[in-house]
Amino acid sequence: MGGGFGGLAAARAFARHGADVTLLDRRNFHLFQPLLYQVATGGLSPGDISSPIRSVFRRTKNVKVLMAEATGLDPDQKLLRTDAGELPYDTLVIATGVRHSYFGRDEWEELAPGLKTIEHGLQIRRKVLSAFEQAEACSDEEERRRTLTFLIVGGGPTGVELAGAVGELTRRTLRGEYRAIDPAQASVYLVEAGERILPAFPSELARRAEHSLERLGVTVLSQHRVTSMGEGRCTLEHEGVTREIEANNLFWAAGVEASALGRLVAEALGAETDRVGRLVVTHELHVPSHPDIFVIGDVAAFPEPLPGVAQVAMQMGRHTATVVRQREQGQPPSPFRYRDLGSLAVIGRNAAVGQVFGRSVWGWFGWLIWSFIHLMQLVEFENRILVATQWLFNYLTFKRGARLIGNDDTSSIKDY
């Protein structure tokens, strides 16, 4: 269940072991989420970072791809219910991911969209690019200032990369294209409730990231907590002092919680969940009371804390196939051990921070490593060529080739 990084890795691993695999997803494509922020800021098109799942497995004859949505689960009968009918299983792997958490304030979702799906990326792109068009036609200075104010909540990698991309858009990409406004006068805020941005990174790298953001005109507000949000405004609290920022462009990159499908599965199994609804698993990655049901990726609450990155999901996916094979051969299943290959965050042109194989990298060298790793992780070779070509064009010209403003129909946005 799920065609993300974990689901694809699990399907491939089981297929190599000779299993009959059904890969279920309500979409017909795999989305490379780490580059979704570039779709949201006009750097890439959705097709550049998406691959049809059937195309990925076209030569793997023992993998069947089914575009359907899960509606229920009967663990006693070993049946997965979907809107396309019932599917029997011997082993079920749940890799459905998570959604953004608004910490009990779900009404904020309409005001500050997150960045988890293609639809969200296109919605944010439309909102960002439309802001400059509206400001160009606006004669009221106060309204123009609100229109050109961008506020991003959440100082993790997604928030940092989105803020850096918006900053680069205002300072470099749009320079000289407008007559009534100067895009560089736009205000970009990155709000983080914790002590610093990128809390999972070493403090020195977080400081370097903050300096890179400041060079792009981004104001970083650490230890600022969002207390309320309304149309065109956001209220923050810092050390007991309240501050209101007027901004027509609010975006959310803070916190995660289990998807609706994850909650449905937890209810059907009577499984234990953590405080954000993720399913608690054993060291072998299965639900404690159901050794035939594995949970991997962001929706799994592993006994030890793990980062919410693609590498974790992919390694978990491969490990599930290993555990099942060990059982079939009468061997004791081995516990999952995450091999940390490093983590990276990019902050605009020639700037990135991260750790790779235990070594800290930053600046142009970090950016080069980040670019190479992300290219190699794209599922299909065609996507690698498309993204590499677009990046080269962007690098040489400072332009972004996907700055199209679509309509405002967000009715299809739905987090599972």
Legacy VTK file of the C-alpha trace (Angstrom):
# vtk DataFile Version 3.0
C-alpha trace
ASCII
DATASET POLYDATA
POINTS 416 float
0.000 0.000 0.000
1.626 3.220 -1.213
3.780 4.110 -4.217
6.257 6.362 -2.434
9.918 5.636 -1.704
9.175 2.863 0.783
6.477 1.193 -1.317
8.623 1.123 -4.464
11.639 -0.230 -2.562
9.533 -2.968 -0.949
7.898 -3.954 -4.254
11.271 -4.210 -5.978
12.794 -6.257 -3.154
9.878 -8.711 -2.993
9.885 -9.026 -6.785
13.592 -9.911 -6.777
12.819 -12.690 -4.298
10.222 -14.118 -6.703
7.069 -13.035 -4.883
3.815 -12.079 -6.600
3.456 -8.386 -5.774
0.479 -6.053 -6.014
1.396 -2.393 -5.583
-1.616 -0.270 -4.647
-1.805 3.513 -4.823
-4.652 5.933 -5.418
-2.370 7.800 -7.858
-0.809 6.301 -10.963
2.547 7.966 -10.375
5.443 8.104 -7.958
6.252 11.637 -6.758
9.806 12.643 -5.863
8.782 14.764 -2.893
12.209 16.229 -2.004
12.034 18.390 -5.145
8.382 19.388 -4.805
9.389 22.804 -3.456
10.976 23.515 -6.870
7.615 22.876 -8.526
6.078 25.282 -5.994
8.524 28.026 -7.016
8.540 27.487 -10.779
11.922 25.775 -11.089
10.592 22.434 -12.311
7.415 21.079 -13.876
5.386 18.339 -12.118
6.264 15.822 -14.825
9.975 16.340 -14.185
9.735 14.816 -10.712
6.974 12.246 -11.288
7.116 8.791 -12.849
4.182 6.554 -13.836
4.344 3.540 -11.519
3.438 1.165 -14.347
6.403 2.478 -16.311
8.747 1.833 -13.386
7.694 -1.851 -13.272
7.047 -2.443 -16.956
9.789 -5.106 -17.161
8.979 -6.697 -13.781
6.301 -9.194 -14.727
5.552 -10.365 -11.180
4.527 -6.859 -10.070
0.917 -5.818 -10.674
0.111 -2.130 -10.277
-3.398 -1.200 -9.185
-4.730 2.351 -9.065
-7.229 2.121 -6.231
-7.932 3.471 -2.765
-7.994 1.304 0.346
-11.294 1.460 2.224
-10.919 -1.219 4.881
-8.868 -4.093 6.244
-9.827 -7.533 7.583
-6.699 -8.951 9.241
-8.414 -12.218 10.226
-9.375 -13.051 6.649
-6.210 -11.390 5.300
-8.218 -9.154 3.001
-7.569 -5.572 1.980
-10.753 -3.826 0.870
-10.460 -1.227 -1.872
-12.789 0.702 -4.140
-11.704 -1.771 -6.845
-12.655 -4.854 -4.837
-11.109 -7.105 -2.196
-7.455 -8.116 -2.371
-6.185 -11.185 -0.483
-2.628 -11.078 0.859
-0.025 -13.223 2.581
2.091 -10.222 3.591
0.831 -6.651 3.733
3.236 -3.708 3.646
1.768 -0.332 4.630
3.760 2.598 3.232
1.152 5.350 2.986
3.167 8.222 4.439
1.994 11.136 6.535
0.363 14.522 6.123
1.103 17.914 7.627
-0.077 18.465 11.188
-1.676 21.763 12.157
-1.541 20.825 15.854
-5.279 20.731 16.320
-5.942 23.883 14.286
-7.130 22.239 11.088
-8.849 25.454 10.013
-5.393 26.849 9.278
-4.976 24.429 6.380
-7.153 26.599 4.133
-5.045 29.655 4.981
-1.581 28.067 4.880
-1.288 25.102 2.500
1.368 22.489 3.113
3.633 20.858 0.557
2.980 17.124 0.247
1.233 16.589 -3.099
1.472 17.778 -6.703
-1.756 19.741 -6.199
-0.270 21.535 -3.208
2.859 22.362 -5.194
0.817 23.848 -8.023
-1.402 25.726 -5.572
1.617 27.318 -3.903
3.187 28.118 -7.291
0.014 29.862 -8.394
-0.137 31.792 -5.126
3.520 32.856 -5.190
3.570 33.973 -8.824
0.144 35.627 -8.619
1.347 37.746 -5.720
3.770 39.621 -7.982
1.147 40.080 -10.688
-1.323 41.470 -8.151
1.298 43.774 -6.656
2.199 45.123 -10.104
-1.432 46.160 -10.648
-1.995 47.442 -7.099
-1.910 51.179 -6.337
-2.392 50.930 -2.552
1.003 50.729 -0.829
-0.261 48.895 2.261
-2.038 46.264 0.194
0.994 45.925 -2.059
3.205 45.334 0.987
0.865 42.593 2.282
0.730 41.038 -1.181
4.532 40.869 -1.327
4.946 39.356 2.143
5.583 35.602 2.345
5.560 33.714 5.633
6.602 30.071 5.936
5.920 28.189 9.178
8.427 25.438 10.017
12.214 25.563 10.022
12.934 21.985 8.974
14.464 21.096 5.574
11.182 21.674 3.683
10.633 25.112 5.192
14.264 26.130 4.710
14.334 25.004 1.082
11.005 26.668 0.288
12.068 29.932 1.960
15.392 29.885 0.103
13.663 29.253 -3.230
11.182 32.122 -2.668
14.058 34.393 -1.620
16.014 33.506 -4.742
12.912 34.118 -6.852
12.525 37.642 -5.442
16.222 38.589 -5.496
17.370 37.030 -8.756
14.855 35.311 -11.030
12.268 38.121 -11.276
14.746 40.994 -11.336
13.926 43.526 -14.057
10.668 41.898 -15.160
8.243 44.338 -13.500
7.824 48.086 -13.889
5.727 49.225 -10.933
7.393 47.028 -8.310
10.832 45.774 -7.365
10.486 42.049 -6.517
13.541 42.325 -4.263
11.459 44.487 -1.906
9.310 41.474 -1.037
9.469 40.296 2.577
10.083 36.601 3.271
9.785 35.237 6.823
10.721 31.768 8.049
9.115 31.011 11.418
10.420 28.274 13.725
9.050 27.500 17.192
12.287 25.841 18.325
15.588 27.420 19.255
16.951 27.258 15.702
16.155 26.135 12.198
17.224 22.654 11.028
17.158 21.191 14.549
18.251 17.761 13.264
21.472 19.253 11.856
24.571 20.283 13.831
24.294 23.833 15.168
27.183 25.095 13.006
25.421 23.956 9.825
22.165 25.517 11.025
23.985 28.829 11.490
25.447 28.596 7.995
21.983 27.893 6.603
20.567 30.906 8.423
23.291 33.161 7.025
22.612 31.869 3.504
18.900 32.612 3.940
19.648 36.111 5.192
21.732 36.788 2.059
18.595 35.963 0.057
16.560 38.454 2.084
14.822 35.867 4.289
14.130 36.921 7.887
14.481 33.926 10.213
12.294 34.112 13.332
13.405 31.375 15.733
11.549 30.699 18.989
8.406 32.226 17.513
5.199 30.232 17.960
2.110 30.713 15.791
-0.851 31.505 18.042
-3.471 32.499 15.486
-3.931 32.861 11.772
-6.440 34.703 9.630
-6.896 35.925 6.099
-3.805 38.000 5.346
-2.286 37.837 8.853
-0.382 35.612 11.242
0.083 36.210 14.967
3.309 35.043 16.608
4.425 34.818 20.204
8.057 35.218 21.310
9.049 35.197 24.983
5.574 36.294 25.984
5.442 39.129 23.456
2.829 38.957 20.690
3.573 40.144 17.172
1.284 40.231 14.141
2.637 39.992 10.612
0.395 41.008 7.740
1.021 38.576 4.895
-1.199 37.416 2.054
1.015 34.392 1.427
1.117 31.867 4.271
2.657 28.402 3.832
2.984 25.487 6.245
5.989 23.177 6.705
5.710 22.305 10.406
4.951 18.916 11.905
3.404 15.711 10.568
0.652 13.317 11.560
-0.628 9.994 10.268
-2.730 10.118 7.143
-6.410 9.187 7.180
-5.517 5.802 5.703
-2.959 5.212 8.439
-5.608 5.919 11.056
-8.040 3.591 9.280
-5.499 0.760 9.408
-4.705 1.422 13.087
-8.408 1.226 13.928
-8.916 -1.992 11.962
-5.965 -3.654 13.698
-6.565 -2.206 17.142
-2.886 -1.263 16.881
-0.983 1.056 19.184
-0.099 4.466 17.778
2.141 7.292 18.904
0.979 10.821 19.703
0.733 11.797 16.014
-1.081 8.635 14.951
1.807 6.652 13.454
1.611 2.878 13.925
3.972 1.425 16.503
6.120 -1.377 15.054
8.666 -3.868 16.337
12.367 -3.863 15.487
11.433 -6.190 12.601
9.003 -3.518 11.293
5.751 -5.431 11.744
2.753 -4.568 13.915
3.328 -6.391 17.264
0.120 -8.450 17.146
0.258 -9.037 13.361
3.578 -10.446 12.113
2.218 -10.521 8.552
1.552 -6.755 8.477
4.554 -4.468 8.081
4.564 -0.682 8.406
7.397 1.335 6.871
8.419 4.910 6.164
6.995 7.991 7.832
3.827 6.207 8.996
5.876 3.789 11.159
6.715 4.625 14.768
9.962 2.674 15.218
11.194 1.951 18.783
14.109 4.364 18.232
13.706 7.824 16.663
14.472 7.905 12.935
14.587 10.885 10.550
11.666 11.321 8.184
13.720 11.017 4.998
13.512 8.904 1.871
16.515 6.762 2.800
14.752 5.464 5.915
11.673 4.413 3.931
13.744 2.766 1.189
15.889 0.804 3.639
12.773 -0.263 5.548
11.132 -1.408 2.318
14.078 -3.619 1.430
14.276 -4.967 4.988
10.668 -6.196 4.988
11.443 -8.494 2.068
14.528 -9.736 3.901
12.498 -10.553 7.030
9.847 -12.478 5.070
12.526 -14.448 3.230
14.301 -15.258 6.506
11.041 -16.596 7.945
10.440 -18.758 4.894
13.938 -20.232 5.281
13.373 -20.918 8.980
15.859 -18.280 10.110
15.253 -15.788 12.918
14.286 -12.405 11.442
16.952 -9.753 11.737
16.106 -6.385 13.337
16.094 -3.270 11.185
19.174 -1.094 11.492
19.198 2.255 9.729
22.385 3.099 7.893
22.636 6.878 7.987
24.097 8.039 4.677
23.689 11.687 5.632
21.219 14.535 5.275
21.276 17.684 3.175
19.273 20.886 2.762
19.720 23.369 -0.075
19.366 27.134 0.330
19.290 28.579 -3.145
22.025 28.812 -5.736
25.458 27.462 -4.697
24.379 27.037 -1.076
23.559 23.883 0.831
24.375 22.367 4.211
24.471 18.787 5.368
26.341 15.760 6.577
27.471 13.009 4.235
29.050 9.854 5.666
29.669 11.683 8.926
31.359 14.723 7.368
29.876 18.209 7.297
29.549 19.924 3.929
28.286 23.368 2.993
28.360 26.085 0.363
29.024 25.307 -3.300
30.468 21.855 -2.566
27.427 20.934 -0.469
25.149 22.196 -3.228
26.998 20.064 -5.796
26.659 16.928 -3.634
22.987 17.706 -2.981
22.344 18.075 -6.729
24.104 14.817 -7.613
22.367 12.780 -4.889
18.917 14.078 -5.799
19.477 13.403 -9.493
20.552 9.832 -8.797
17.544 9.203 -6.543
15.046 10.084 -9.274
13.320 6.856 -10.232
13.644 6.943 -14.023
16.581 7.928 -16.246
14.313 10.225 -18.279
13.548 12.281 -15.162
17.261 12.622 -14.433
17.900 14.036 -17.892
14.928 16.427 -17.690
15.865 17.744 -14.249
19.588 18.027 -15.044
18.797 19.977 -18.238
16.399 22.312 -16.421
18.869 22.876 -13.584
21.639 23.721 -16.050
19.347 26.187 -17.818
18.355 27.759 -14.492
21.968 27.954 -13.353
23.238 29.649 -16.506
20.341 32.074 -17.010
18.954 32.620 -13.466
15.541 31.878 -14.994
12.898 29.348 -14.003
11.179 27.586 -16.845
7.897 26.554 -15.212
6.408 29.889 -14.136
2.877 29.248 -15.357
-0.089 30.409 -13.304
-2.918 27.879 -13.367
-6.472 28.193 -12.111
-7.577 28.204 -8.491
-9.319 24.833 -8.507
-8.011 22.981 -5.473
-11.014 20.690 -5.120
-8.915 17.641 -5.990
-6.500 18.208 -3.116
-6.893 15.330 -0.733
-4.395 13.907 1.764
-4.757 10.216 2.384
LINES 1 417
416 0 1 2 3 4 5 6 7 8 9 10 11 12 13 14 15 16 17 18 19 20 21 22 23 24 25 26 27 28 29 30 31 32 33 34 35 36 37 38 39 40 41 42 43 44 45 46 47 48 49 50 51 52 53 54 55 56 57 58 59 60 61 62 63 64 65 66 67 68 69 70 71 72 73 74 75 76 77 78 79 80 81 82 83 84 85 86 87 88 89 90 91 92 93 94 95 96 97 98 99 100 101 102 103 104 105 106 107 108 109 110 111 112 113 114 115 116 117 118 119 120 121 122 123 124 125 126 127 128 129 130 131 132 133 134 135 136 137 138 139 140 141 142 143 144 145 146 147 148 149 150 151 152 153 154 155 156 157 158 159 160 161 162 163 164 165 166 167 168 169 170 171 172 173 174 175 176 177 178 179 180 181 182 183 184 185 186 187 188 189 190 191 192 193 194 195 196 197 198 199 200 201 202 203 204 205 206 207 208 209 210 211 212 213 214 215 216 217 218 219 220 221 222 223 224 225 226 227 228 229 230 231 232 233 234 235 236 237 238 239 240 241 242 243 244 245 246 247 248 249 250 251 252 253 254 255 256 257 258 259 260 261 262 263 264 265 266 267 268 269 270 271 272 273 274 275 276 277 278 279 280 281 282 283 284 285 286 287 288 289 290 291 292 293 294 295 296 297 298 299 300 301 302 303 304 305 306 307 308 309 310 311 312 313 314 315 316 317 318 319 320 321 322 323 324 325 326 327 328 329 330 331 332 333 334 335 336 337 338 339 340 341 342 343 344 345 346 347 348 349 350 351 352 353 354 355 356 357 358 359 360 361 362 363 364 365 366 367 368 369 370 371 372 373 374 375 376 377 378 379 380 381 382 383 384 385 386 387 388 389 390 391 392 393 394 395 396 397 398 399 400 401 402 403 404 405 406 407 408 409 410 411 412 413 414 415
